[in-house]
Every structure is written in C-alpha cells, then in structure tokens.
C-alpha cells in the first residue's frame, strides 16, 4: 500500500475548535490514516492512501465543512512604492487576479504576502501585473540581502539630503536677507545673480527632486494623485517661473534685482527629502528576528550508525536517526531520549530559567541546551517540522501582515492634491480670460502662489517631525520605538499581556526561604547544604550556594558526592551524610517528614521550589528557591491599570506558581501553562474580541506573541531575538517603561494632530487669498516656510516631556 502525505493551507478557521472539526472530518474519509491541523499556522497535514481517496476529495471535504484551501503562500519584495496609496493599488490589483485568495501589502516593510491557488495563477503572472502598474515585484530574497538593500536606501537618501542642504543654504540666505527686519544680514551680490541661483537650484530640482517627478508620473499614469504630484507641480512652477523672470531681467538690461523663487523650490524639496529620510530609516528597522532564530539551531549533529559516531550537517539528519549529545552542547533536532539523563535548559522555548530534568522516554527540543550528562536521542522531527521552525514560521508570517494604521497624510492626499491642482488651474483660467484678459504673467502669479502655499511641506513634516522628536525623547527614557507606525499604534492599546519570567520576575532562581528543624543551627545546616550543592552544576544548586555565600557562610570540603536524577543529591560533608531533595528521596531513606508537610505545601503554593534536608538520616530543615518578583513590578502594574489598561499575565509556568506571582503584584487575570505558539493564539483570541493588545516579554518563546500582537514590547535585558521581534524595546528592564511607552505615544499622537492642523490652516486660509491675487509668490513661500517652522517648533515640545509616576 502506497501511503502519501499532503499539506494543505486552510483559511477561515477562527479558533482551535475549527481545527478539531476539520481533523475529525478528514479522519472519517476512507483511506485517511492520520489528519493533523495546526490552527496557528492554518495548515493541515494528511497521511492517506491515494488508492482510496484523493487530494480533490480532501479539498471537497474541507470545503463542505465551510473552510477554504490555499495551495500556496508566497512573499515578495516590492520596490517603487512612495506612499500608502501605492500599496493599496498593488494590493487591489493582485486581489483581482483569478486564483488569489488574499494579498496583503505591508508598505512599511515593502513586502507582500499572497495566498493563491498555484493551478490558477503563478508568481510570474503577479510580477507582470504589477510591472504594468509601474512597480517591481521580486520573490522574497534572503533576509541579509533585504537588510543590505534597506541600508543602501538609507545611505542614498542621507546623501541626497546633505547634498540638497548644502546647495539650499545659500538660496535660503537670499530669502532671509530680503526681509526688512533682517536687513542687517550681509548678502553677497553674487548670490543675487539669477544664473548663480539657477546653478544652485537645478541639481536640487532634478537630481534630488527626481524621485518626486518619478512618483508623480507613476501616480498620474495609474489615474491617481499623491503628494509627489503637488511637490512636482509646486516646485516646478517656482523653478521655471524664476527662469522666466531671469530671462525678463536680461531683456530689461539686467537692471535692479529680480524677485526670484528658486529658494522656494529648493527649500521645499530639501525639507520633503528630510521627511523621506525619516521614513526610509523607519523602514530600515526591519526585524532581524528570523536570522537570529535560525542561528540558534545547531549546525552539526553526531549521529550513530552501525556503532560508528559520525558528525554530519544538521540538514542531513533524518527522522529516526540516533544522535549523541554531550554536556554543554545544543540538542540538534526535536527527539526522544533513548539513553541517559540530564537537566535541559529550555529557556529558549519556555522562557523559564530553571532547567528541566529529563530521563529516558522524555521529549527534547532542538536548540535547547544539554546542561549535564551524555544523552542519546532518537530524532522525531527535523527541518520544517521542528518546534523552532514553527516558531520561525509564526514570527515571519506575523511580521509580514498588514499594519492597521496608514499614514494620515497619504489618505488626505487622495482628495487634497486633485482639489489643489484643480483650484490652481481654474485660477489661471479665470485670471487669463476674465480678470486680466490675455495677460499670462498676471494670471500665472496667483496660480504659482496657490501651488507654493499648498505645497505639502508642513503636511509632509507633520508626522515625521513629531515621531522623531517623540521617539528621541522616548529613547532618552529608555524606550526604543522601531518605527513611527509603532509610536502611532501604541496609543490605541487597551490590553497589556505580561510574560512572567524575566518580565514580571527577575528571571533567575534565588534562595528565598530557610526553615530549620528544632534544635538545629541554621548556620551549620546551610553550611552543610551549600557545601554539598556546590558540587552540582544544577542552577537550583547554584542559587542555594550563592544565597548561602551572600550570608557570609564559608563552605566545607566534600568527601563524597552523588547526584540522583529526579530526586536530589547525597553527599558526605565533614563526615556527615547530607541529603537534599524531594519527598521521595526522604521516604526512600527513611527520613520522617510528616510534620513538615504543611510548611512544604505553603512554600509550593507560593510558587517556590522547596527542598528537604536530612543530616545523618534525620530531618534537618527546608530550603526554598524561586524566581523572585522585580521590585518595581507591583507599582508598574498599578500604574498601567490607572491608565485604564487591562493587564493579564501569560506564562508557560504551572498555574500554582503563576497565581502566586500574580497575587504578589496585584493581578487577577492569569493564563498559565501555555506553549510559545499557544501564546500567539491567546493574543489572537483577544484581538478577535476587538481588543488592541500589547505583548511584553523577554524570551525567545515570546517572539511569536510579540510579532502577533498589535504592539510587541521586549524587555531590553532579555534575549536579542525577543528584542528584534518586538516593536518597542524597553531598555531599563522595568515594567514602568510599559506605562511610559503608552503615555509617550498618546502625547506624540496629540502632537501629530496639532501639526496637521497647523499644516492645513495655512493651506485653507492661504489658498483663497492667493486665488484672489492678494498673495505674492514670495509671501506664499514665506507662509509655507512659516507653517513648516510652526510644525517643527510644536514637535520639538515633545523633547521636554516629563512622565510622572
């Protein structure tokens, strides 16, 4: 019997119950041996007999259950986009193609994720469709190449801005010197020469401003109008009108000084390029979480075949191989222990600092670390099926999803730009045919004034200047926003999910409690216990040793030591037998512990790991170790709640420990015993309820949830991968930073709205005045510049924001 395996991408599932329903439905089909549905990855793997059933029947069954099949998912890079309108147009075009189920364009990351039926449409069809729109669609490249491309774009825009600024400053000098109240400024005659100004302005207009001409062309070609259209029209009008005035000046015998407007076009382009630089720098923050996650995996594995040990590349390991892992090495693949025992550091997966004791039959995860003991492992999942690969997949797809908020200025431009252009053209025609019949120069002046004062310099700066000032001030307070969109989105958060270990707690075990039997000396017992535990590599043992040493107690020489996996340790210290470990260890050595059961239960109910002590066969006391709560956590959580935020703690730890920590910090909502991919599912469920969710974590296990949440906040003292996967890095490792981030975002958004008001105030007041011919172009240029100054000065107020706790 030939058995085949088929993976199907499914859309339409809204909860884990949907996945269970599909599994049951497929399992009932004749010939289906096994059906597994992964709700997080929206994927079903079916093992079936092709002689009894077919892929078409599998699809039909899923369709009858009310869900849809997507054969393929592909990700593309996009080049040529200049605004959110471009992204919307590309998305709309691809979604119209037959066979495409869903296409999502992420303007900030310049990527597109497409779900499609490979039998109806191909990537080539998509590339051709987008090429006709004037953009370039490229199948997803390696992440390193993508990052290089982003860095090159930042360098390119920085060079353009510096070049433009150097040439603009002399022109700006001429404009400032024209004002009567600035007449004391020395102005060289050479700068007033029209041809000198032309030489300075031309490279700015066509080299630096070339991107606006290109953007305007693409926009008009696709029957729409964006801000590039207005920038190109306004600056071109000022530039070419200045050339016309220069020629008129020559005809008049070069007498006096002509009123030129080269500085207006140069200043506009320079400031808009500055805004573009802010934008491309934000895009350049594309997360490196994927490379770092993949970098966790071991590069090689030692496999045993025919009693011969061979080191092979990780890619050559197949299911069923026997692998040997020595102490301190990474476990290469997911597997099952078939020989040996050890403590495994699974913090990369669970976020928990305390290693887990593993024995024969226990499952182990690839990229976790073998702390002690030699293990033989049978490989059960390799490559794309491993736990690490699934985490990578979840992070990658979440990061490529569409952002909720689009740039407000880009939305407004869809209406604003065509209206301004229409007003300018109408004004030209009215003046030429009615107000001053046949006088083109008189008609041209009000039109230029409209285009200049309406030119969106302030509008282009309204958002990025506030974001720059707000994020700069936030950075001083230890809050690193990875892009303007995250600074915008954070203010709408209403639910905070906190990881426990390393976020609410310190993330490392510490000695917390000591209970000594009556008649015993605490110093003597701790000295014996710490001396014995000092021989162990286990983190709990090291926590005890550190706690005892901190009390100033010296250690003794150990004559004999034995680690008993799953039970504890036995040692002879100063000729005394010392046992430290579990109840089972005490029972098997006939140590009476019934009277201290209440103490043990009380400590365990507080989420602590309690260990019993026996000296020479008699109960001597209890030591307890726990991951302790950070000093500021309770105060910070209370502050979040005072801001109207719902705060939930989410952890992979057991429920009893989680609830004990929650009580200490004033939390009532706790979700415990969840795996990494389940964390992202919990986030999605809250989002489905209409909540705006921020996830706060510090471990690799938090990466999928950080990427899935509306806002991911990584504690800066955590892992690099969590930091890269998040939208905000909290450098202080203090939960007060979460409240600070919310407050800073709210203040910045309020500032952006004020800036947009300033930007449009000058436009709405100035355009009618310019249309009536009451506003000279140079005054329009000054008003435009003043609107920009207003915006910048208002944005700079954010640099003085102080946060009160």
Rosetta blueprint (number, residue, H / E / L):
1 X L
2 X L
3 X E
4 X E
5 X E
6 X E
7 X E
8 X E
9 X E
10 X E
11 X E
12 X L
13 X L
14 X L
15 X L
16 X H
17 X H
18 X H
19 X H
20 X H
21 X H
22 X H
23 X H
24 X H
25 X H
26 X H
27 X H
28 X L
29 X L
30 X L
31 X L
32 X E
33 X E
34 X E
35 X E
36 X E
37 X E
38 X E
39 X L
40 X L
41 X L
42 X L
43 X E
44 X E
45 X E
46 X E
47 X E
48 X E
49 X E
50 X L
51 X L
52 X L
53 X L
54 X L
55 X H
56 X H
57 X H
58 X H
59 X H
60 X H
61 X H
62 X H
63 X H
64 X H
65 X L
66 X L
67 X L
68 X E
69 X E
70 X E
71 X L
72 X E
73 X E
74 X E
75 X E
76 X E
77 X E
78 X E
79 X E
80 X L
81 X L
82 X L
83 X L
84 X H
85 X H
86 X H
87 X H
88 X H
89 X H
90 X H
91 X H
92 X H
93 X H
94 X H
95 X H
96 X L
97 X L
98 X L
99 X L
100 X E
101 X E
102 X E
103 X E
104 X E
105 X E
106 X E
107 X L
108 X L
109 X L
110 X L
111 X E
112 X E
113 X E
114 X E
115 X E
116 X E
117 X L
118 X L
119 X L
120 X L
121 X L
122 X L
123 X H
124 X H
125 X H
126 X H
127 X H
128 X H
129 X H
130 X H
131 X H
132 X L
133 X L
134 X L
135 X L
136 X E
137 X E
138 X E
139 X E
140 X L
141 X L
142 X L
143 X H
144 X H
145 X H
146 X H
147 X H
148 X H
149 X H
150 X H
151 X H
152 X H
153 X H
154 X H
155 X H
156 X H
157 X H
158 X H
159 X H
160 X H
161 X H
162 X H
163 X H
164 X H
165 X H
166 X H
167 X H
168 X H
169 X H
170 X H
171 X H
172 X H
173 X H
174 X H
175 X H
176 X H
177 X H
178 X H
179 X L
180 X H
181 X H
182 X H
183 X L
184 X L
185 X L
186 X L
187 X L
188 X L
189 X H
190 X H
191 X H
192 X H
193 X L
194 X H
195 X H
196 X H
197 X H
198 X H
199 X H
200 X H
201 X H
202 X H
203 X H
204 X H
205 X H
206 X H
207 X H
208 X H
209 X L
210 X H
211 X H
212 X H
213 X H
214 X H
215 X H
216 X H
217 X H
218 X H
219 X H
220 X H
221 X H
222 X L
223 X L
224 X L
225 X L
226 X L
227 X H
228 X H
229 X H
230 X H
231 X H
232 X H
233 X H
234 X H
235 X H
236 X H
237 X H
238 X H
239 X H
240 X H
241 X H
242 X H
243 X H
244 X H
245 X H
246 X H
247 X H
248 X H
249 X H
250 X H
251 X H
252 X L
253 X L
254 X L
255 X L
256 X L
257 X L
258 X L
259 X L
260 X L
261 X L
262 X H
263 X H
264 X H
265 X H
266 X H
267 X H
268 X H
269 X H
270 X H
271 X H
272 X H
273 X H
274 X H
275 X H
276 X H
277 X H
278 X H
279 X H
280 X H
281 X H
282 X H
283 X H
284 X L
285 X L
286 X L
287 X L
288 X L
289 X H
290 X H
291 X H
292 X H
293 X H
294 X H
295 X H
296 X H
297 X L
298 X L
299 X L
300 X E
301 X E
302 X E
303 X E
304 X E
305 X E
306 X L
307 X L
308 X E
309 X E
310 X E
311 X E
312 X E
313 X E
314 X H
315 X H
316 X H
317 X L
318 X L
319 X L
320 X L
321 X L
322 X E
323 X E
324 X E
325 X E
326 X L
327 X L
328 X L
329 X L
330 X E
331 X L
332 X L
333 X L
334 X E
335 X E
336 X E
337 X E
338 X E
339 X E
340 X L
341 X L
342 X E
343 X E
344 X E
345 X E
346 X L
347 X H
348 X H
349 X H
350 X H
351 X L
352 X L
353 X L
354 X L
355 X L
356 X E
357 X E
358 X E
359 X L
360 X L
361 X L
362 X L
363 X E
364 X E
365 X L
366 X L
367 X L
368 X L
369 X E
370 X E
371 X L
372 X L
373 X L
374 X L
375 X E
376 X E
377 X E
378 X E
379 X E
380 X E
381 X E
382 X L
383 X H
384 X H
385 X H
386 X L
387 X H
388 X H
389 X H
390 X H
391 X H
392 X H
393 X H
394 X H
395 X H
396 X H
397 X H
398 X H
399 X H
400 X L
401 X L
402 X L
403 X L
404 X L
405 X L
406 X L
407 X L
408 X H
409 X H
410 X H
411 X H
412 X H
413 X H
414 X H
415 X H
416 X H
417 X H
418 X H
419 X H
420 X H
421 X H
422 X H
423 X H
424 X H
425 X H
426 X H
427 X H
428 X H
429 X H
430 X H
431 X H
432 X H
433 X H
434 X H
435 X H
436 X L
437 X L
438 X L
439 X L
440 X H
441 X H
442 X H
443 X H
444 X H
445 X H
446 X H
447 X H
448 X H
449 X H
450 X H
451 X H
452 X H
453 X H
454 X H
455 X L
456 X L
457 X H
458 X H
459 X H
460 X H
461 X H
462 X H
463 X H
464 X H
465 X H
466 X H
467 X H
468 X H
469 X H
470 X H
471 X H
472 X H
473 X H
474 X H
475 X H
476 X H
477 X L
478 X L
479 X E
480 X E
481 X E
482 X L
483 X L
484 X H
485 X H
486 X H
487 X H
488 X H
489 X H
490 X H
491 X L
492 X L
493 X L
494 X L
495 X E
496 X E
497 X E
498 X E
499 X E
500 X H
501 X H
502 X H
503 X H
504 X H
505 X E
506 X E
507 X E
508 X E
509 X E
510 X E
511 X E
512 X E
513 X E
514 X E
515 X E
516 X E
517 X L
518 X L
519 X L
520 X L
521 X L
522 X H
523 X H
524 X H
525 X H
526 X H
527 X H
528 X H
529 X H
530 X H
531 X H
532 X H
533 X H
534 X L
535 X L
536 X L
537 X L
538 X L
539 X H
540 X H
541 X H
542 X H
543 X H
544 X H
545 X H
546 X H
547 X H
548 X H
549 X H
550 X H
551 X L
552 X L
553 X L
554 X L
555 X L
556 X L
557 X L
558 X E
559 X E
560 X E
561 X E
562 X E
563 X E
564 X E
565 X L
566 X L
567 X L
568 X E
569 X E
570 X E
571 X E
572 X E
573 X E
574 X L
575 X L
576 X E
577 X E
578 X E
579 X E
580 X E
581 X E
582 X L
583 X H
584 X H
585 X H
586 X H
587 X H
588 X H
589 X L
590 X L
591 X L
592 X L
593 X L
594 X H
595 X H
596 X H
597 X H
598 X H
599 X H
600 X H
601 X H
602 X H
603 X H
604 X H
605 X H
606 X L
607 X L
608 X L
609 X E
610 X E
611 X E
612 X E
613 X E
614 X E
615 X E
616 X L
617 X L
618 X E
619 X E
620 X E
621 X E
622 X E
623 X E
624 X E
625 X E
626 X E
627 X E
628 X E
629 X E
630 X L
631 X L
632 X L
633 X H
634 X H
635 X H
636 X H
637 X H
638 X H
639 X H
640 X H
641 X H
642 X H
643 X L
644 X L
645 X L
646 X E
647 X E
648 X E
649 X E
650 X E
651 X L
652 X L
653 X L
654 X L
655 X H
656 X H
657 X H
658 X H
659 X H
660 X H
661 X H
662 X H
663 X H
664 X H
665 X H
666 X L
667 X L
668 X L
669 X L
670 X E
671 X E
672 X L
673 X L
674 X L
675 X L
676 X H
677 X H
678 X H
679 X H
680 X H
681 X H
682 X H
683 X H
684 X H
685 X H
686 X H
687 X H
688 X H
689 X L
690 X L
691 X L
692 X L
693 X E
694 X E
695 X E
696 X E
697 X E
698 X L
699 X L
700 X H
701 X H
702 X H
703 X H
704 X H
705 X H
706 X H
707 X H
708 X H
709 X L
710 X L
711 X E
712 X E
713 X E
714 X E
715 X E
716 X L
717 X L
718 X L
719 X L
720 X H
721 X H
722 X H
723 X H
724 X H
725 X H
726 X L
727 X L
728 X E
729 X E
730 X E
731 X L
732 X L
733 X L
734 X L
735 X L
736 X H
737 X H
738 X H
739 X H
740 X H
741 X H
742 X H
743 X H
744 X H
745 X H
746 X H
747 X H
748 X H
749 X H
750 X H
751 X H
752 X H
753 X H
754 X H
755 X H
756 X H
757 X H
758 X H
759 X H
760 X H
761 X H
762 X H
763 X H
764 X H
765 X H
766 X H
767 X H
768 X H
769 X H
770 X H
771 X H
772 X L
773 X L
774 X L
775 X L
776 X L
777 X H
778 X H
779 X H
780 X H
781 X H
782 X H
783 X H
784 X H
785 X H
786 X H
787 X H
788 X H
789 X H
790 X H
791 X H
792 X H
793 X H
794 X H
795 X H
796 X H
797 X H
798 X H
799 X H
800 X H
801 X L
802 X L
803 X L
804 X L
805 X L
